[in-house]
């Protein structure tokens, strides 16, 4: 997984040229795909490209930044659940460890 980091101390998932917090250039770094669920919700009205319902999940990445993604399996929905972030069809998904 790739994240962008800035000299101001902020880190954001995805490739960003400019820091959204201070406007300075960002550096692209690679991190592992480990994550832990912080919270989640079930959505019945979903963005284009998804079938309802989806489980929108806020996870903490191993570098301490947060990522909003979709949980692939309802059985993985548990605050504190550890798992991995996978990238499929231009989308990020959380998959829990077995």
N, C-alpha and C positions, 0 to 999 in steps of 0.2 A: 504494500500500500504506500502511496506517496502523500506527503504532507508538505506544506510550505511553512517556513519559519522566518521570523523577522528579528532584527536586533532589538526591537522594543520588548521582546519576550513572548509575543503572541505566536501561536501555532494554529494553523487551520488545515483541515483535510482538503485534498485536491491541490492541483497546481494553480498558484496565484502569482502573478507578476508583481502586483502592488499590494501592500498590507492594507486590509480594510479598516484597520484601527488607527494607523499613523500615516499611511500614504507612502512609506518608504519601500524600496525594492525588497522582495522576499527571495529566499533560497529554497530550492526543492531538495527534500530529503526522503529517503526510504525508511519505513519502519515496518515491523511485523504486523500481522493482521489480527492480533489478539485483541479482544474487547470484552467488556462486562456491561450488562444491562443496568442502566440507572432508573429508567421508567419506561412505560409503554402505554399505548392506547389502541383501541380497535376503531377503525374508520370504515364507515359504510359509504360515504361519499368520497371517492378516491380520484387521484389525478389520472389524466389520460395515460394509457399504457398499462394500467393495473386493473385487475378484476376484484370487485368488492366481495367480502370485506378484506382489508389488509390490517396488519398489526404494525403500526408505526412505533419504532423503538429508538430511544435515545441511549446510546452506548458511550462508554468512556474507552478511548483507545489507550494502548500501552504507553503512549507519550504524555497522557494526561488531557489531551484534547477530546472534545465530544463530537459525535457524528449522529445525525438523524438518518435512520435507514429502516428498511422493512425486514421484519423477522419472517423467515421462510416457513417456520413450523410453530404452530400454536402451542405445542407441548414444551417449547423452549422458553415460553414467556414466564419469567420469574426474575424479580429484582435481585441483582447479585449474580445471576447466571453468567458463567464465563463461556466464551465461544470465539468464533472467528468471523471476520468480515470477508465476504466474497464479492466479486464484481462480475455481474452477468447482465447481458443485454443493456449495457450502459447504465446500470443501476447497482447500488450497494445493498447487500443483504446481510443480516446476522444469522449465523447458524450456530446453535449451542453445541458445546462439547458433550460427548456421550458419557 
